[in-house]
Amino acid sequence: MKHIVAKQVAEEAGITEPQAELAVEAVIGYLKTRMPKETAEEVENLFLGANE
């Protein structure tokens, strides 16, 4: 899932995929600090593909 989101970010923002990967990782990191632990783990698992 993270790769799919990064590809979409790269296309829409006009940046490279490696830059988009870093941006997505930054957003995931930010969300993890703002959510309850259980929710943050679910979000991280979603982006890492654990729920696919």
C-alpha positions in Angstrom: 0.0 0.0 0.0 2.8 2.4 0.8 4.3 2.1 -2.6 0.9 2.7 -4.2 0.4 5.8 -2.2 3.9 7.0 -2.9 3.4 6.5 -6.6 0.2 8.6 -6.5 2.0 11.3 -4.5 4.8 11.4 -7.0 2.5 11.7 -9.9 0.3 14.4 -8.4 3.1 16.4 -6.8 5.5 16.1 -9.7 8.3 14.6 -7.5 10.3 11.5 -7.8 9.1 8.2 -6.3 12.0 8.1 -3.8 11.0 11.6 -2.7 7.4 10.6 -2.4 8.4 7.5 -0.4 10.1 9.8 2.1 7.0 12.0 2.2 4.7 9.1 2.8 7.0 7.8 5.6 7.0 11.3 7.2 3.2 11.4 7.1 3.0 7.9 8.6 5.5 8.9 11.3 3.5 12.0 12.1 0.2 10.2 12.3 1.7 7.6 14.6 2.5 10.4 17.1 -1.0 11.8 17.0 -3.1 8.7 17.3 -3.7 6.2 20.1 -1.1 3.4 20.0 -3.6 0.8 18.7 -4.8 3.0 15.9 -1.3 4.0 15.0 -0.3 0.3 14.7 -3.3 -0.3 12.4 -2.4 2.6 10.2 1.2 1.5 10.0 0.2 -2.1 9.2 -2.1 -0.8 6.5 0.7 1.1 4.8 3.2 -1.7 5.2 0.8 -4.1 3.6 0.2 -6.3 6.6 -3.6 -6.2 6.0 -3.5 -7.1 2.3 
